[in-house]
């Protein structure tokens, strides 16, 4: 038995099959220009490994932060600044979270430390680096995947570009360097 020929569509230099046409139209609507790109999208297990490493690294960083915090607490209780301790702890936690999860993703690094160890890069749909604002949105968008009982993370198994719900919400791709 021979396979039936798929309908082909000519668009400039591109020749698309019927099944690729809808995907291509979606990319055009998103402003994606893939001329000359051959990205390899990060798979499920590679992203799980980078998340695991990030959890270990960030957890270690938090432990160091809290040990130092307890040392500072002993000093602060002996001073008039003791009443500001909760504010200092919350502000420090926000700064450490920004430094680890948002700043490297929205900068030249294009990924968290765990992602870099796994040779992953977080980019916008057009291949450019994320801005700090987009990195912040991408950080908070992970909770979309969490509140859907993890379904948002597993969406990547059925997406051609291996995007999770948070990736789709922020028009982001995670690629292998």
Residue pairs with C-beta under 8 A, 6 or more apart in sequence:
6 17
6 18
6 19
7 17
7 18
8 15
8 16
8 17
9 15
9 16
9 17
9 18
9 21
11 24
14 24
16 24
23 160
27 34
27 125
30 125
30 171
31 125
31 126
32 125
32 126
33 126
37 127
39 127
39 173
39 175
39 176
40 175
40 176
41 161
41 162
41 163
41 173
41 174
41 175
41 176
42 50
42 118
42 120
42 162
42 174
42 175
42 176
43 162
44 156
44 157
44 162
46 118
46 120
46 176
47 120
47 156
47 164
47 174
49 114
49 118
50 112
50 114
50 115
50 117
50 118
50 120
51 114
52 114
53 113
53 114
53 117
53 118
54 100
54 101
54 112
54 113
54 114
54 115
55 114
56 114
57 100
57 113
57 114
58 100
58 101
61 96
61 100
62 96
65 92
65 93
65 96
69 89
69 92
72 88
73 85
76 82
76 84
76 85
76 88
77 85
81 88
100 112
100 113
101 112
101 139
102 132
102 135
102 136
102 139
103 132
103 135
104 110
104 111
104 112
104 113
104 116
105 111
105 112
105 115
105 122
105 130
105 135
105 138
105 139
106 129
106 130
106 131
106 132
106 133
106 134
106 135
106 136
107 129
107 132
108 129
109 116
110 121
110 122
110 123
110 129
110 130
111 120
111 121
111 122
115 121
115 122
115 174
119 176
119 177
120 174
120 175
120 176
120 177
121 174
121 175
121 176
121 177
122 130
122 135
122 138
122 172
122 173
122 174
123 129
123 130
123 172
123 173
123 174
123 175
124 130
124 134
124 171
124 172
124 173
125 171
125 172
125 173
130 138
130 172
134 170
134 172
137 169
137 170
138 166
138 167
138 170
138 172
141 165
141 166
141 169
141 170
142 166
144 152
144 165
144 166
144 169
145 151
145 152
145 153
145 155
145 164
145 165
145 166
146 152
148 165
151 165
152 164
152 165
152 166
153 164
153 165
155 163
155 164
155 165
155 168
156 162
156 163
156 164
156 167
159 168
161 167
161 173
162 174
163 172
163 173
163 174
166 172
167 173
167 174
